[in-house]
Amino acid sequence: MFESKNKYFGRKKGKSFARLEQFQKYLVPPSKDFFKQIGKPRVLEIGIGDGEKISSDAKLYSNINYIGCDIFADGVLRAIRNSKENSLKNLVVFHLNIQDILPFIPAKYFDGIRVFFPDPWPKTKHKRRRTFNNELVQTLSSKLKKNGYIHFATDHDDYFLDALVLLQDQGYRMDNISPNSWKYNEFNALDTKFEKKALDKNHKLFYFSVLKNY
Ligand SMILES: C[S@@+](CC[C@H](N)C(=O)[O-])C[C@H]1O[C@@H](n2cnc3c(N)ncnc32)[C@H](O)[C@@H]1O
């Protein structure tokens, strides 16, 4: 494991950690050379949670290279286990805060970036803990290619709006603005753990995909 210099307030280990601990030996430190040897296209997922979504997508789309990170150890180690069990060559995950990885990433590196159900920190006094903030969006934008996409999902309407405004301010455009593209439906369902939790609680779910056209 690598100690993060960046502050994070969420959970760092869960019940499955003891079972998955053995996969820690496959964790790699981020480095410029490491990122240079990953082929294209490349998709970054910030906050992979239980690690299942990124693993199943890597299995489904073997032509895409997936790079994921999370501070929560269990999901990262589960993704490593999935990758080993299925001999996936297109999946790499870091047990790190996204802020600790970005300095090693070349400019215009990613074809897409996904942020699914980031911790909402709904209380006003905690909002500055939100990962998807102005500072992160600025750095992410420099790492995203022209015509690259950012795909975002949340069950918090104010996070949805804040994120949209942040990206609009950075000059992103949205191809499809019909409610079908941003309200939950079977077509845009992601099938992540936190999407399921939100559906169980009858929350409204919001999705969007924006393109960087510069
Ligand atoms: C609410 S969970 C959602 C997980 C998953 N995307 C899903 O939809 O089920 C948010 C995840 O983001 C992770 N996270 C929060 N801030 C992060 C950061 N700065 N860098 C990496 N991961 C982060 C948390 O540890 C947590 O696992």
The ligand as an SDF file (V2000), in Angstrom:
LIG
                    3D

 27 29  0  0  0  0  0  0  0  0999 V2000
  -19.7930    6.1140   -3.1680 C   0  0  0  0  0  0  0  0  0  0  0  0
  -18.4600    5.1480   -3.6930 S   0  0  0  0  0  0  0  0  0  0  0  0
  -18.9110    4.6990   -5.3600 C   0  0  0  0  0  0  0  0  0  0  0  0
  -18.1490    3.5050   -5.8490 C   0  0  0  0  0  0  0  0  0  0  0  0
  -18.4830    3.0250   -7.2530 C   0  0  0  0  0  0  0  0  0  0  0  0
  -18.0690    3.9800   -8.2520 N   0  0  0  0  0  0  0  0  0  0  0  0
  -19.9490    2.6910   -7.3950 C   0  0  0  0  0  0  0  0  0  0  0  0
  -20.6440    3.3540   -8.1880 O   0  0  0  0  0  0  0  0  0  0  0  0
  -20.3890    1.7230   -6.7230 O   0  0  0  0  0  0  0  0  0  0  0  0
  -17.1990    6.3500   -3.9780 C   0  0  0  0  0  0  0  0  0  0  0  0
  -15.8280    5.7290   -4.0580 C   0  0  0  0  0  0  0  0  0  0  0  0
  -14.9010    6.7410   -4.4240 O   0  0  0  0  0  0  0  0  0  0  0  0
  -13.7140    6.5670   -3.6640 C   0  0  0  0  0  0  0  0  0  0  0  0
  -13.0180    7.8520   -3.6360 N   0  0  0  0  0  0  0  0  0  0  0  0
  -13.4200    8.9790   -3.0310 C   0  0  0  0  0  0  0  0  0  0  0  0
  -12.5480    9.9850   -3.2200 N   0  0  0  0  0  0  0  0  0  0  0  0
  -11.5500    9.4570   -3.9840 C   0  0  0  0  0  0  0  0  0  0  0  0
  -10.3310    9.9880   -4.4990 C   0  0  0  0  0  0  0  0  0  0  0  0
   -9.9700   11.2580   -4.2600 N   0  0  0  0  0  0  0  0  0  0  0  0
   -9.5340    9.1810   -5.2370 N   0  0  0  0  0  0  0  0  0  0  0  0
   -9.8850    7.8890   -5.4500 C   0  0  0  0  0  0  0  0  0  0  0  0
  -11.0270    7.3310   -4.9840 N   0  0  0  0  0  0  0  0  0  0  0  0
  -11.8430    8.0970   -4.2550 C   0  0  0  0  0  0  0  0  0  0  0  0
  -14.2150    6.0660   -2.3100 C   0  0  0  0  0  0  0  0  0  0  0  0
  -13.2130    5.3980   -1.5670 O   0  0  0  0  0  0  0  0  0  0  0  0
  -15.3550    5.1530   -2.7290 C   0  0  0  0  0  0  0  0  0  0  0  0
  -14.9270    3.8300   -2.9310 O   0  0  0  0  0  0  0  0  0  0  0  0
  1  2  1  0
  2  3  1  0
  2 10  1  0
  3  4  1  0
  4  5  1  0
  5  6  1  0
  5  7  1  0
  7  8  2  0
  7  9  1  0
 10 11  1  0
 11 12  1  0
 11 26  1  0
 12 13  1  0
 13 14  1  0
 13 24  1  0
 14 15  1  0
 14 23  1  0
 15 16  2  0
 16 17  1  0
 17 18  1  0
 17 23  2  0
 18 19  1  0
 18 20  2  0
 20 21  1  0
 21 22  2  0
 22 23  1  0
 24 25  1  0
 24 26  1  0
 26 27  1  0
M  CHG  2   2   1   9  -1
M  END
$$$$
